[in-house]
Amino acid sequence: MKPTFLLIAVAALAGIVSVTVTASRAADGGNAPVFVTQIPDGYRDWRLISVAHEEGNLNSLAAVLGNDVAIKAYREGKVPFPDGTVIAALHYSHTASEENNKVFGRAQSFVPGNATNIQFMIKDSKKYSATGGWGFGHFKDGKPGDDALMRTCFPCHNQGKARDLVFTRFAP
Amino acid sequence: MKPTFLLIAVAALAGIVSVTVTASRAADGGNAPVFVTQIPDGYRDWRLISVAHEEGNLNSLAAVLGNDVAIKAYREGKVPFPDGTVIAALHYSHTASEENNKVFGRAQSFVPGNATNIQFMIKDSKKYSATGGWGFGHFKDGKPGDDALMRTCFPCHNQGKARDLVFTRFAP
C-alpha cells in the first residue's frame, strides 16, 4: 500500500469512529447520565433518616442517613429536595447474631454483618439534569459501580416521582 | 374498743409496715435499682451505632444511636463506657412496604412501621451503681415502663459483662 492510501484509510476509519461517538451522544439527547464517583466526606456521622430490611437476593439490613440539608428537607416535608441534599444508604448483610440469640434463648436476632455497599443520592439539578436532578452513587469496597449497574438506578427511582425519586420515608 | 387500745393498734400496724419497708430495703443491700424516667433531649439527632432486626414476639426493626460520648467510646473501643454515655434504641414494628415491593416487583422490603418503644442506657457509675453503672429506660408512647418490666433489663444485660453490658456492636 502506498503512504497516500494508508493516510486516507486512517482518516476514513477516524471518520467512522467520530460518527459513532456523535450518534451515541445524540441518543442521550446530548445529555449522558453523570454518576457519583467519589464517596462524600463524613457520611458515617450523618443523622438517621430510617432503617430498612430487604429479603431475597439483597438480604440486607440498611441504615439510611442524611446530611443536614436532607434532614431539614425531610422534617419540613419539602419535595422536591433542594440542591445540596445528600442521602446515604449503608447496606450490610442481614446476619444472625449468635451472641444475641444465646442471651434471648432463641434464634431471633439479626445484625449487620459485612458492609455490602454504600449508595448515595446527591441532588444537583444542573449537574445531574439527565437523571431527575439526582446523582446516583454505588460503592463496594470503596470502588464505584460500573456503568451498566449505574444505569439501572434512575429508571427504578424514577418510579417514585411523587416523592422526588426518594423511596425512603423519615422514621419517627 | 377504747381510744387507748385503738392508738396502740394503729401504732402496732405502723410498726409492722415500717419493718416491712426496712426489710425490703435490706434485701436490695440498701441499694434499690434506679431507672431512667425522663427521655433524654435530642436523642433523635444522635449518630448511628448500628441497626437491628428481631423476629419472634419482638418483630422489630431498630436504629441504635449514641450521644457524642458513646460514639467516641465505641470508636476508641473503650470498655467500660465512661460516665455520660447514652445509648438509644429506637424500635419500630418490622413492617412490609407495599410501595417498595411494587417497585421491586416482589415481596422483599421491610421498613419501620409504628414506633413501638424507645430504650435508653445511661452510664452514671454512682447513680446507677445497683445496676452495673447503667440506668435503663423504656418508653412507650412517651411513658416509662413499670417497675416489673424495668427490673428485667439489668439481669439480661448483665450477661454481657465483657462488653460492659452493651450488646450492640458498632456498624462499619
Chai-1 contact restraints between the chains, C-beta under 6 A:
chainA,res_idxA,chainB,res_idxB,connection_type,confidence,min_distance_angstrom,max_distance_angstrom,comment,restraint_id
A,D45,B,R47,contact,1.0,0.0,6.0,A-B,restraint_1
A,R47,B,D45,contact,1.0,0.0,6.0,A-B,restraint_2
A,L48,B,L48,contact,1.0,0.0,6.0,A-B,restraint_3
A,L48,B,A63,contact,1.0,0.0,6.0,A-B,restraint_4
A,S50,B,P112,contact,1.0,0.0,6.0,A-B,restraint_5
A,V51,B,V51,contact,1.0,0.0,6.0,A-B,restraint_6
A,V51,B,L61,contact,1.0,0.0,6.0,A-B,restraint_7
A,V51,B,A63,contact,1.0,0.0,6.0,A-B,restraint_8
A,A52,B,V111,contact,1.0,0.0,6.0,A-B,restraint_9
A,H53,B,H53,contact,1.0,0.0,6.0,A-B,restraint_10
A,H53,B,F110,contact,1.0,0.0,6.0,A-B,restraint_11
A,E54,B,Q108,contact,1.0,0.0,6.0,A-B,restraint_12
A,E54,B,S109,contact,1.0,0.0,6.0,A-B,restraint_13
A,E55,B,Q108,contact,1.0,0.0,6.0,A-B,restraint_14
A,G56,B,Q108,contact,1.0,0.0,6.0,A-B,restraint_15
A,L61,B,V51,contact,1.0,0.0,6.0,A-B,restraint_16
A,A63,B,L48,contact,1.0,0.0,6.0,A-B,restraint_17
A,A63,B,V51,contact,1.0,0.0,6.0,A-B,restraint_18
A,V103,B,Q159,contact,1.0,0.0,6.0,A-B,restraint_19
A,Q108,B,E54,contact,1.0,0.0,6.0,A-B,restraint_20
A,Q108,B,E55,contact,1.0,0.0,6.0,A-B,restraint_21
A,Q108,B,G56,contact,1.0,0.0,6.0,A-B,restraint_22
A,S109,B,E54,contact,1.0,0.0,6.0,A-B,restraint_23
A,F110,B,H53,contact,1.0,0.0,6.0,A-B,restraint_24
A,V111,B,A52,contact,1.0,0.0,6.0,A-B,restraint_25
A,P112,B,S50,contact,1.0,0.0,6.0,A-B,restraint_26
A,P112,B,A171,contact,1.0,0.0,6.0,A-B,restraint_27
A,A115,B,P172,contact,1.0,0.0,6.0,A-B,restraint_28
A,Q159,B,V103,contact,1.0,0.0,6.0,A-B,restraint_29
A,F167,B,N100,contact,1.0,0.0,6.0,A-B,restraint_30
A,A171,B,P112,contact,1.0,0.0,6.0,A-B,restraint_31
A,P172,B,A115,contact,1.0,0.0,6.0,A-B,restraint_32
